[in-house]
Amino acid sequence: MANTVTAQAISVIGLGAMGAALAKALLAANHRVTVWNRTASKSAALGEVGAQVAHSAAEAIDASQVVIVCVLDYGASDSLLRTPDVAARLKGKTIIQLTTGTPEDARDAAEWAKQHGVAYLDGTIGCYPKDIGTPDGSILYAGSRSTFEALRPALAKLSGHALFVGERFENAAILDGAVVGSFSLGAALGFLYGAAVCDAEGISLDTYLSLALARRPFVEDTLQTCVQMIKKGNYSGSQATLDSWAAGIGQLVAFSQESGTDSSYPQEVLARLQQAIAKGHGQHELAAVFECFRKPLADRG
């Protein structure tokens, strides 16, 4: 990423692995970065590479118009920001909240910011610290579009994918839970279980990995088909019924038990398939399992 962005004064509060990576990416882009962390040694390390070190969260806030917060949780963030003194210092400034939290956390933080005259973006980080500041980095932002657009040049230095996902402040947290917490983690856990199956039988994990990666087109096609079927509300197809999926997973459960591998994971998957089959979807495609997860239409506002 070329450093062509006009330098801004930006403070980073919270210097764990992710917060430190954010600060380093901003420094690399020639921004004027002030940092603060409860553990002073973490701030000192960044001071050695060009950051200004604040001695308190209030001092860090005073130093910049834009404040990035990346701490353990929203409780920790609230303990730092929601004091009369700090709230007064934040008035007229912008908070970019990159702390992991729930949709309700995001809504509550946005309302607090509004009441105190603070511009606010709620963000979620969908990558590892090593990806921050690179084209592979991904951060979602929700809130005021005008605030996002004003900060876009700086945000682009934090991640190659700086994506605005809407003006509902909870959108980033919702999508993060769905994409990272459910899809990405679920896929990784499924992969790890497969690794355990191969390991139990002496199959090379390198061979397993290469075959798993080669399945990406199949996975992409399955996801696209699922979305199309969910939108139509029609799960009829001609590729693979839930009955056939359940039969295959049932064989994996039996094989896992025979090989001494913990079979609880495929048993849980099988239980979901069987739940959908019990609802009458045995001859439907995999997408029909969505009906076991979805919020009942009668409960929607």
KEGUZA-455939 format. One record per residue (C-alpha): residue number from 1; residue in one letter; x, y negated, z negated. Coordinates in Angstrom, 1 decimal. Layout:
[NUM,A,[X,Y,Z]]
...
REM end
This chain:
[1,M,[0.0,0.0,0.0]]
[2,A,[1.5,-3.3,1.1]]
[3,N,[1.8,-6.0,-1.6]]
[4,T,[-0.1,-8.7,0.2]]
[5,V,[-2.7,-9.6,-2.5]]
[6,T,[-2.6,-12.9,-4.3]]
[7,A,[-1.2,-12.4,-7.8]]
[8,Q,[-3.7,-12.5,-10.6]]
[9,A,[-3.4,-12.4,-14.3]]
[10,I,[-4.9,-9.1,-15.5]]
[11,S,[-4.8,-7.6,-18.9]]
[12,V,[-5.0,-3.9,-19.6]]
[13,I,[-6.2,-2.7,-23.0]]
[14,G,[-5.5,1.0,-23.7]]
[15,L,[-2.2,2.6,-22.6]]
[16,G,[-2.8,6.3,-22.6]]
[17,A,[-1.6,8.2,-19.5]]
[18,M,[-4.4,6.6,-17.4]]
[19,G,[-4.2,3.1,-18.8]]
[20,A,[-0.4,3.0,-18.4]]
[21,A,[-0.8,4.2,-14.8]]
[22,L,[-3.3,1.4,-14.1]]
[23,A,[-0.9,-1.2,-15.6]]
[24,K,[2.0,0.1,-13.5]]
[25,A,[0.0,0.0,-10.3]]
[26,L,[-0.9,-3.6,-11.0]]
[27,L,[2.7,-4.5,-11.7]]
[28,A,[3.8,-2.8,-8.5]]
[29,A,[1.3,-5.1,-6.7]]
[30,N,[3.0,-8.1,-8.3]]
[31,H,[0.1,-9.0,-10.5]]
[32,R,[0.8,-10.8,-13.8]]
[33,V,[0.0,-8.0,-16.3]]
[34,T,[-0.5,-8.3,-20.0]]
[35,V,[-0.9,-5.0,-22.0]]
[36,W,[-2.0,-4.0,-25.4]]
[37,N,[-2.3,-0.7,-27.2]]
[38,R,[-2.7,0.3,-30.9]]
[39,T,[0.5,2.3,-30.6]]
[40,A,[3.1,-0.5,-30.0]]
[41,S,[5.7,1.8,-28.5]]
[42,K,[3.4,2.4,-25.5]]
[43,S,[3.2,-1.4,-24.9]]
[44,A,[6.9,-1.8,-25.3]]
[45,A,[7.6,0.8,-22.5]]
[46,L,[5.6,-1.3,-20.1]]
[47,G,[7.2,-4.5,-21.3]]
[48,E,[10.5,-3.0,-20.1]]
[49,V,[9.2,-2.9,-16.5]]
[50,G,[7.7,-6.3,-16.4]]
[51,A,[4.5,-6.5,-18.3]]
[52,Q,[3.8,-9.1,-21.0]]
[53,V,[3.2,-7.4,-24.3]]
[54,A,[0.3,-8.7,-26.4]]
[55,H,[0.3,-8.2,-30.2]]
[56,S,[-3.4,-7.9,-30.4]]
[57,A,[-6.4,-7.2,-28.2]]
[58,A,[-7.5,-10.8,-28.7]]
[59,E,[-4.1,-12.0,-27.4]]
[60,A,[-4.4,-9.8,-24.4]]
[61,I,[-7.8,-11.2,-23.6]]
[62,D,[-6.6,-14.7,-24.0]]
[63,A,[-3.8,-14.0,-21.4]]
[64,S,[-6.1,-13.2,-18.4]]
[65,Q,[-9.3,-13.9,-16.7]]
[66,V,[-9.8,-10.2,-15.9]]
[67,V,[-9.6,-7.5,-18.6]]
[68,I,[-9.4,-3.8,-17.9]]
[69,V,[-10.4,-1.5,-20.7]]
[70,C,[-9.3,2.1,-20.7]]
[71,V,[-9.6,3.7,-24.1]]
[72,L,[-10.8,7.0,-25.6]]
[73,D,[-14.5,6.2,-25.6]]
[74,Y,[-17.1,3.4,-25.7]]
[75,G,[-17.0,3.5,-29.5]]
[76,A,[-13.3,2.7,-29.5]]
[77,S,[-14.0,-0.1,-26.9]]
[78,D,[-16.8,-1.6,-29.0]]
[79,S,[-14.6,-1.7,-32.1]]
[80,L,[-12.1,-3.8,-30.1]]
[81,L,[-14.5,-6.1,-28.2]]
[82,R,[-17.6,-6.5,-30.3]]
[83,T,[-16.4,-8.8,-32.9]]
[84,P,[-17.5,-12.5,-33.0]]
[85,D,[-13.9,-13.7,-32.4]]
[86,V,[-13.2,-11.5,-29.4]]
[87,A,[-16.7,-12.0,-27.9]]
[88,A,[-16.1,-15.7,-28.0]]
[89,R,[-12.7,-15.3,-26.2]]
[90,L,[-14.3,-13.1,-23.5]]
[91,K,[-17.0,-15.6,-22.5]]
[92,G,[-16.6,-16.6,-18.9]]
[93,K,[-14.2,-13.7,-18.2]]
[94,T,[-14.6,-10.3,-16.5]]
[95,I,[-14.4,-6.9,-18.1]]
[96,I,[-13.7,-3.9,-15.9]]
[97,Q,[-14.6,-1.0,-18.1]]
[98,L,[-12.8,2.2,-17.1]]
[99,T,[-13.5,4.1,-20.3]]
[100,T,[-15.3,7.5,-19.9]]
[101,G,[-18.8,7.3,-21.2]]
[102,T,[-22.5,8.1,-20.5]]
[103,P,[-25.0,6.2,-18.3]]
[104,E,[-26.5,4.8,-21.5]]
[105,D,[-23.1,3.6,-22.7]]
[106,A,[-22.8,1.7,-19.4]]
[107,R,[-26.2,0.1,-19.7]]
[108,D,[-25.6,-0.9,-23.2]]
[109,A,[-22.2,-2.4,-22.5]]
[110,A,[-23.6,-4.3,-19.5]]
[111,E,[-26.4,-5.8,-21.6]]
[112,W,[-23.9,-6.8,-24.3]]
[113,A,[-21.7,-8.4,-21.7]]
[114,K,[-24.6,-10.3,-20.2]]
[115,Q,[-25.7,-11.6,-23.7]]
[116,H,[-22.2,-12.9,-24.3]]
[117,G,[-21.6,-14.6,-20.9]]
[118,V,[-19.2,-11.9,-19.6]]
[119,A,[-19.1,-10.6,-16.0]]
[120,Y,[-19.0,-6.8,-16.1]]
[121,L,[-18.1,-3.9,-13.9]]
[122,D,[-18.5,-0.3,-15.1]]
[123,G,[-16.1,2.1,-13.5]]
[124,T,[-15.2,5.8,-13.5]]
[125,I,[-11.9,7.3,-12.5]]
[126,G,[-12.0,10.4,-10.4]]
[127,C,[-8.4,11.3,-10.1]]
[128,Y,[-5.3,12.1,-12.1]]
[129,P,[-2.9,9.4,-13.5]]
[130,K,[-0.4,10.3,-10.8]]
[131,D,[-2.9,9.3,-8.1]]
[132,I,[-3.4,5.8,-9.4]]
[133,G,[-1.9,3.2,-7.1]]
[134,T,[-1.9,5.7,-4.2]]
[135,P,[-4.2,6.4,-1.2]]
[136,D,[-5.4,9.5,-3.0]]
[137,G,[-6.7,7.6,-6.0]]
[138,S,[-10.5,7.3,-6.5]]
[139,I,[-12.4,4.9,-8.8]]
[140,L,[-16.1,4.2,-8.6]]
[141,Y,[-17.5,0.8,-9.6]]
[142,A,[-21.0,-0.3,-10.5]]
[143,G,[-22.5,-3.7,-11.4]]
[144,S,[-22.6,-7.0,-9.6]]
[145,R,[-21.6,-6.7,-6.0]]
[146,S,[-20.3,-10.2,-5.9]]
[147,T,[-18.0,-9.5,-8.9]]
[148,F,[-16.8,-6.3,-7.2]]
[149,E,[-16.1,-8.2,-3.9]]
[150,A,[-14.2,-10.9,-5.7]]
[151,L,[-11.9,-8.4,-7.3]]
[152,R,[-11.8,-5.9,-4.4]]
[153,P,[-8.2,-6.8,-3.3]]
[154,A,[-6.9,-6.1,-6.8]]
[155,L,[-9.0,-3.0,-7.2]]
[156,A,[-7.7,-1.6,-4.0]]
[157,K,[-4.3,-1.6,-5.5]]
[158,L,[-5.5,0.7,-8.3]]
[159,S,[-6.8,3.4,-5.9]]
[160,G,[-7.0,4.0,-2.2]]
[161,H,[-10.7,4.7,-2.7]]
[162,A,[-12.2,1.8,-4.6]]
[163,L,[-15.9,2.5,-4.0]]
[164,F,[-18.9,0.3,-5.0]]
[165,V,[-21.8,2.5,-5.8]]
[166,G,[-24.6,0.1,-6.6]]
[167,E,[-25.8,-2.6,-8.9]]
[168,R,[-27.2,-0.3,-11.5]]
[169,F,[-24.5,-0.3,-14.1]]
[170,E,[-25.1,3.4,-14.9]]
[171,N,[-24.5,4.6,-11.3]]
[172,A,[-20.7,5.2,-11.7]]
[173,A,[-21.2,7.3,-14.8]]
[174,I,[-24.0,9.3,-13.2]]
[175,L,[-21.9,10.0,-10.1]]
[176,D,[-18.8,10.8,-12.1]]
[177,G,[-20.7,13.4,-14.2]]
[178,A,[-22.1,14.9,-11.0]]
[179,V,[-19.0,14.9,-8.9]]
[180,V,[-16.2,15.4,-11.4]]
[181,G,[-17.9,16.9,-14.4]]
[182,S,[-20.1,19.3,-12.5]]
[183,F,[-18.8,19.9,-8.9]]
[184,S,[-15.1,19.5,-9.3]]
[185,L,[-14.8,21.1,-12.7]]
[186,G,[-17.2,23.8,-11.7]]
[187,A,[-15.2,24.6,-8.6]]
[188,A,[-12.0,24.7,-10.6]]
[189,L,[-13.5,27.0,-13.2]]
[190,G,[-14.8,29.3,-10.5]]
[191,F,[-11.4,29.3,-8.9]]
[192,L,[-9.7,30.2,-12.3]]
[193,Y,[-12.1,33.0,-12.8]]
[194,G,[-11.2,34.4,-9.4]]
[195,A,[-7.5,34.0,-10.3]]
[196,A,[-8.2,36.1,-13.5]]
[197,V,[-9.9,38.8,-11.4]]
[198,C,[-6.9,38.9,-9.0]]
[199,D,[-4.4,38.9,-11.8]]
[200,A,[-6.1,41.9,-13.5]]
[201,E,[-5.7,43.9,-10.3]]
[202,G,[-2.2,42.7,-9.3]]
[203,I,[-3.3,40.6,-6.3]]
[204,S,[-0.9,37.7,-5.5]]
[205,L,[-2.2,34.4,-6.7]]
[206,D,[-0.6,32.8,-3.7]]
[207,T,[-2.6,35.0,-1.4]]
[208,Y,[-5.8,34.2,-3.3]]
[209,L,[-5.1,30.5,-3.1]]
[210,S,[-4.5,30.5,0.6]]
[211,L,[-7.8,32.4,1.2]]
[212,A,[-9.7,30.1,-1.2]]
[213,L,[-8.4,27.0,0.7]]
[214,A,[-9.4,28.5,4.0]]
[215,R,[-13.0,28.7,2.7]]
[216,R,[-13.4,24.9,2.7]]
[217,P,[-15.4,24.8,6.0]]
[218,F,[-17.8,27.4,4.5]]
[219,V,[-18.1,25.3,1.3]]
[220,E,[-18.7,22.1,3.3]]
[221,D,[-21.3,23.8,5.5]]
[222,T,[-23.1,25.2,2.4]]
[223,L,[-23.2,21.8,0.6]]
[224,Q,[-24.6,20.1,3.7]]
[225,T,[-27.2,22.8,4.2]]
[226,C,[-28.2,22.5,0.5]]
[227,V,[-28.8,18.8,0.7]]
[228,Q,[-30.8,19.1,3.9]]
[229,M,[-33.0,21.8,2.4]]
[230,I,[-33.5,19.8,-0.9]]
[231,K,[-34.6,16.7,1.0]]
[232,K,[-37.1,18.7,3.1]]
[233,G,[-38.3,20.8,0.1]]
[234,N,[-38.0,23.9,2.2]]
[235,Y,[-35.5,26.6,1.3]]
[236,S,[-36.3,29.0,4.1]]
[237,G,[-33.3,30.1,6.2]]
[238,S,[-31.6,32.9,8.0]]
[239,Q,[-28.1,33.0,6.5]]
[240,A,[-28.1,34.5,3.0]]
[241,T,[-31.0,35.0,0.7]]
[242,L,[-30.9,34.6,-3.1]]
[243,D,[-31.5,38.4,-3.4]]
[244,S,[-28.3,39.1,-1.4]]
[245,W,[-26.4,36.5,-3.4]]
[246,A,[-27.6,38.1,-6.7]]
[247,A,[-26.6,41.6,-5.5]]
[248,G,[-23.1,40.4,-4.7]]
[249,I,[-22.6,38.7,-8.0]]
[250,G,[-24.0,41.7,-9.8]]
[251,Q,[-21.3,43.8,-8.2]]
[252,L,[-18.7,41.2,-9.4]]
[253,V,[-20.1,41.5,-12.9]]
[254,A,[-19.7,45.3,-12.8]]
[255,F,[-16.3,45.1,-11.3]]
[256,S,[-15.1,42.6,-13.9]]
[257,Q,[-16.3,44.8,-16.8]]
[258,E,[-14.5,47.8,-15.3]]
[259,S,[-11.2,45.8,-14.8]]
[260,G,[-11.3,44.4,-18.4]]
[261,T,[-11.8,40.8,-17.2]]
[262,D,[-14.2,38.6,-19.3]]
[263,S,[-17.4,38.9,-17.4]]
[264,S,[-19.4,36.2,-19.1]]
[265,Y,[-18.8,33.7,-16.3]]
[266,P,[-20.3,35.7,-13.5]]
[267,Q,[-23.1,36.8,-15.8]]
[268,E,[-24.0,33.2,-16.3]]
[269,V,[-24.0,32.6,-12.6]]
[270,L,[-26.1,35.7,-12.0]]
[271,A,[-28.6,34.5,-14.7]]
[272,R,[-29.2,31.3,-12.7]]
[273,L,[-29.8,33.2,-9.5]]
[274,Q,[-32.2,35.6,-11.3]]
[275,Q,[-34.0,32.6,-12.7]]
[276,A,[-34.6,31.2,-9.3]]
[277,I,[-35.6,34.7,-8.0]]
[278,A,[-38.2,34.9,-10.8]]
[279,K,[-39.7,31.7,-9.6]]
[280,G,[-40.4,33.3,-6.2]]
[281,H,[-37.2,32.3,-4.3]]
[282,G,[-35.7,35.7,-3.7]]
[283,Q,[-36.0,35.4,0.1]]
[284,H,[-34.9,31.8,0.1]]
[285,E,[-31.4,30.3,0.6]]
[286,L,[-29.0,29.4,-2.2]]
[287,A,[-30.3,25.8,-2.3]]
[288,A,[-33.4,27.0,-4.0]]
[289,V,[-31.5,27.3,-7.3]]
[290,F,[-31.8,23.5,-7.4]]
[291,E,[-35.4,24.0,-8.5]]
[292,C,[-34.1,25.6,-11.7]]
[293,F,[-32.0,22.5,-12.5]]
[294,R,[-34.1,19.5,-11.4]]
[295,K,[-36.1,17.2,-13.6]]
[296,P,[-39.8,18.0,-13.3]]
[297,L,[-41.6,15.6,-11.0]]
[298,A,[-44.2,15.1,-13.7]]
[299,D,[-41.6,13.7,-16.1]]
[300,R,[-40.3,11.0,-13.7]]
[301,G,[-41.2,7.4,-14.3]]
REM end
